[in-house]
Amino acid sequence: MKKRPLGQNFLTDYNIAQNIIQLAHIQPGEPVVEIGPGKGILTQIIIEQADSLTAIEIDPHLVRDLQNRFGDTPSFKLVEGDAAKFDYGSLGTRFKVVSNLPYYAATHIMKKLIHFREHIQSMTLMLQKEVVDRLVAEPGQRSYGSLSVYVQYYCEVQRLLEIPNTAFSPKPKIDSSLVGLTPLAQPKVKVSDPKLFFKLVHAAFFHKRKMLKNNLKDWQHLFIEENGQAQMADIDLNRRGETLSLKDFADLANHVHALSEV
């Protein structure tokens, strides 16, 4: 199988780098994890502010350069490895994450971080603008989808900064945005069975232009016909998934769970 290239666009604008670290709100004594430090533009600024920095880099050539540049700094630890497979729980104390995530792996790494959310204070992530549009989207907006629901279920989400493609080398064809994710102590909605909740969310968006009654056929036996319209948990199933809020999805999932327990 052909190995996927480690394509990455490196941030070169120092003023934007400073803004990113400012928006990460790194306080004295707080440990920081940087994913994909690349050529070290953010690394240099973080080292000046944080008591400890763990940087995770997969590219062996960049690892060598980073080690040569920062290896003598006592507060700096460099890990050569895949951030999408790293055990963030092994770092112990709760930390802040700062990253210019590579486009090809950004969503996968973000979901991995959310899996380890109990160990994380906050995440300040530079992502493709289109991805951030999805993270911050609200019901009824074009970008709203299953990723919106997933991230907003676990985190407070805030768009922090727009970053033009001229800030990178090589210059990408798209713009980027900086997003802040703060893991919640408890999800925004109460769900009896999270696995069922996300299964239902995925199904609702599987064919985005279809109505819920067509996407939720696995639960068709629970539909109630009223005035010629299919309903479940008092939600009109002629609606599309993109119109449902987190609470609506929670109501559906809890309704299905309750009936399956009978």
N, C-alpha and C positions, 0 to 999 in steps of 0.2 A: 504493500500500500504506500502510495506516495506521501511523504511527510508534508504537512501544511506549512507554508512559509510563515516566518515570524514577522509579518508585516506590521510596522509601527510608525506612526508619525510623531516625531519628537517636538515637544514644545521648545521654542527658541526665544520667545518674548519674555524678557526678565520681569517687566512691569506686571504682566498678567500672572506670572509665577508668584510674585509677591502678593498680588490680590488673592490668589487661590489659598495661599497659606494663611493670610489674614482671615479669610472667610471660614477656614477650618477651626479657628478659635483654639489654637493649641496653648494650653496653660502650663506653667512650670510644674514639673513632676509627672506630667501625663505621657505615657508611652505612646509611640506612633508606629503604625505599620504603613509602609509605602509599597504599593504593588506596581511593578513595571517601572522602576526608576529611570530606565533608559540611559540618557547621558548625564543625568544628575542635576538638572536645573532646579527641581523641587527639593531634591535631597540636600543640596547645599544650604537652602534656607531653613529646612526642617531641623537640620543638625544644629543650627545656630539658636534654635528656640526650644527644642525638645530635650528632655533628659535622656531619652533612649529612642533609637530608631532601628526598626527591623525592616530591611528592604528585601523584597522577593523579586528576583529577576530570572527569567528562563533562558535568555540568550547568553551563551558562554563567553562570547566576545565582549559583551557589555559588562558581564560579571567581572572579567579581568580588568577592564578599564575602571570600573567603580571601585574595585579592591585596591588598585594602584592609587586612586585619588583619595579615597576616604578610609582605607583600611587601618590607618594609624589612629583614627578617632575612637577613643574608648567607648563612646556612647553608641557607636554604629555597629550593627550586625548585618551581614549580607548572607542571604540564603539563595543558593542556586536551585531553582525548581519551578514547577508549574503552580501558579497561584490558584488555579481551578481545582487542584488536587491537594493543596496544603491543608494541614490540620491546624486551624487557627486556635483551637482549644489548647494546643500545646504551649501557647505563649503565656498562659496563666492569667495574669492580671488584665483587667479591662483596658482596652486601647482605642485610639482613634485611627481611622483609615484615611489616607490621602492617596489618590491615584489618578493618573492619566491612563485609563484602561485601554488596551489595544482593541480596536473596533471589532475584530473577528471573534474575540472571546469575552466581550464586555458583559453581556447578559448572563452568560454562564458563571462568570466570576462573581457578579453581583448577587446571584441567587445563592452561591456558595457562602458568601459573607452573611447573607440574611439567615442562612442555616445556623451560623455560629453567632447569631445576634446577641446572645446572652453575654458574650465576651467583648462586645463592641459598644463603645460610647456613641460614636457617630461615624458616618462615612461621608467624605467629601470627594465626589467622583466626577471626573471629566469624561463625558460620553458623547457619542454622536447626537446632534441636536434632535434628530427624529426619535431617538430612544427616550430622551428626556421629555419630549412632547408626550410620549406614551405614559411615562411615569407620573406626570403631574395632571394628566387629563381627567376631566370630570364626566359623569354620565351625560350622554347626548353629544359629546364632542367626537370629532372624527377619529382622533388618536386613541380614544378610550377602548381598552380591550382587556384580555385576561392578565397581561403583565401589569396593567394599571391596578387591577384588583389585588393581585398577589402582593405587590410592593406596598400598597396603601393599607393592606390588612396588617402588615407587620411593622410599618414605619411611618413616621411623619416625613413628608416629602416636600422639598422646597427648591425651586429653581433659583440658583444663586447668581449666575453670570453667563452672559453670551460671549463666546470666544470665536473670532473669525478664523477662517482657514489660513490667513496670512501669518498667524502666530506659530505655525508649525513648519517643520522641514522633514521630509518632503511635503510640499503643500498638498493637502487632501482636496478632493473635489467637493467635500461637504463641510459645513460648519459644525462646531461643537458647543456644548453647554455644560456648565458646572451645576451639579445637583447635590443637595444635602439630604442625607437619609439618617434619621434618628430612630433607632429601634424603640418600639413601645414596650412598656412593662407588661401590658396586656393588649391584645388586638382591639381595634376600635369597635368591633361587633362581637357579640357572644355567639359562638358556634359550638354545637354539641359534638360534631364530628368533622374536624378540619379536613380530613382526607376526602370525605363526601362533599364538603363545601367546594374544594378546588376541582373535584371531578365534575361537579355541576357547572361551575364557572367555565371550565374548559369546553364543556359541551355547548354551553350557551353561545360561545363565540366561535365555535368550530366552523360554521358557515355564517359569516357575519351578517349577510343580508337576509338571512332566513329568520322567520319568527320563532319565538321560543317553543311553540307547540311542535315545530318541526325539528328543532335542535335537541329537545329534551325527550325524545321518543323512548328512551330507556325507562322513563318514569310515567309513560302514557297511562298506565293503569291507575295512576293517582290523580289524573286530571278530573276536574268537575266541570260538567257542561251547564252553563247558566245563560239563559237568553241567547242560545246559539253560539256562545263564546266559551272557549276552554280557559279554565282558571286553575291555579294551584296556590295555596297560601294567600288567597285574596289578590293574587297578581294576575293580570290579564296576559294570557300566553300568546295573544296576537302581537304583543310588543316584541321588540328585538332586544337581544342581550345588552347592546350598547346603551340602552336607556335605564338599566337597573343600577341602583346604588349598592354599596357594600351591604347596607341593611336589607335591601330587597333580596340579595343573594343569600344572606344569612337566614332570612325568613323562609326562603325556599328550602334551603338545606336542612334547617331545623324541622320543618314540616315533614320532609321526606324521612328524616331520621326518626321522628316521633312515630310515624305510621309504620316504619319498618320494625320498630320495637314492640308493636302490638302483637 
